């Protein structure tokens, strides 16, 4: 990547810092990290937790430096609550609250063995489509296989020192709570409220609160009788590692902790332990970690003072909002997931949204009409890159969106405008033969010969029409002429329609029809068809367009008229316009 691009690109600047930090530590491989809790649908806000490290790790790999992106699945977290509106789930799942996510049944009808696997699988499929390379780490497997045995025993031996570090921040936390994956900002719209509530983050547990005068323990057992974490450690012996606990279910026992793999370190201790264990150099976190008592800030003290490691470089990432959420299919409760976005947009476009904005800049993913403008911007950037007029930072974002260190991502061979494809599929109802006929007539000199040329963008546009556009906004071409309206037309309107109909054959292409429909009011005003429109002429054009919409689709607005005319077909246009 060119030096000018490198200097202008936020990803490159962070990669510089991360590589320098890894070199300072004497590391041969740079480790970038993400963490997700599969406690429910993993939404587009959570995706930033993965995309920021992915983009940085990918840039480091592009430079030929050894780098690994690890993704910790926090599937050994407790099941905190039953998310609202998840299909196949009812109040009976309340009995599983307090159990590990991997011990909770998947929603009814799911092919997966557990709650965690069900929601993890959907995210894994989306990350594969997005070209995100990572090494997944199941925290259930890590804990239950004894991988963290030494770290757990060490933390228990050092519990007094850990408690002292945590105590510095406990008075600061009261007004600043929030988990690593939660993004507890002040939401600015309903979509953001829903996304914030639906994040399913790990709680900010530091192991305190067992009762006044109680000893502090940074480890929480899952009860071997009921499977929940409603437990209280009552005693621990450093020499024998015997740990005694009681559970709210009535069960109590003494276990040998060095051989007991049925519990985990509390979150505020678990996270810094993993930083040291994995040698993490880069891991961003949500805006809640600007607060003094947050787990990122506290973890920075614990990893250094207790675990002998170093805190990762960890920039704050801002909120990802949503505009428009009609008929969300898979993310019930109105919190759209990456899978939902990939139903209506190509992977490079979704990657671009995360690549073009610095982590601390909030942005929205469009599910409404705004998606058409986003696609227009993407296509315009491609044209600027082709003609050499694009800015370095924009080139970098486009490169990161459309490719990874492994190579380019799949793209639509012939990327016709998304709004055109949406209009055509709206009018044809997805009928492939009609769709191909219309698309082949858009540009007669370069016709579309097969729908494969415009896929997958065509399929995304069709799915957007079918799932996100309300029925009352869909286009329904009239079956028969509006004879009453035609009979009421004045001479000016009749003459305008005659000019349009006379010019159809000569102008039958997208460009030609555009010139024709805009030119008719100009000719009627005594101007040349290519004359610049005046304010008065624009009024005449709007009136003419409204008349055409009423005669063709029965209302005063609709898809762009040139596209609509091509879709309807010349013979049917003549019939509906009274020829």
Buried (B, 14 or more C-beta within 10 A) or exposed (E): BEEEBBEBBBBBBBBBBBBEBBEEEEBEEBBBBBBBBBBBBBBBBBBBBBBBBBBBBBBBBBBEBEBBBBBBBBBBBBBBEBBBBBEEBEEEBEEBBBBBBBBBBBBEEBEBEBBBBBBBBBBBEBBEBBBBBBEBBBBBBBBBEEBBBEBBBBBBBBBEEBBEBBEEBBEBBEEBBBBBBBBBBEBEEEBBEBBBBBBBBBBBBBBBEBEEEEEBBBBBBBBBEBBBBBBBBBEBEEEEBBBBBBBEBEBBBBBEBBEBBEBBBBBBBBBBBBBBBBBBBBBBBBBBBEBEBBBBBBBBBBBBBBBEBBBBBBBBBBBBBBBBBEEBEEBBBBBBBBBBBBBBBBBBBBBBBBBBBBBEEBBBBBBBBEBBEBBEEBBEBBEBBEEEEBBBBBBBBBBBBBBBBEEEBEBBEBBBBBBBBBBBBBBBBBEEEBBBBBBBBBBEEEEBEEBEBBBBBBBBBBBBBBBBBEEEBBBBBBEEBBEEBBEEBEEEBEBBBBBBBEBBEEBBBBEBBBBBBBBBBBBBBEBEEEEEBEEEBEEBBEBBBEBBBBBBBBEEEBBBBBBBBBBBBBEBBBBBBBB
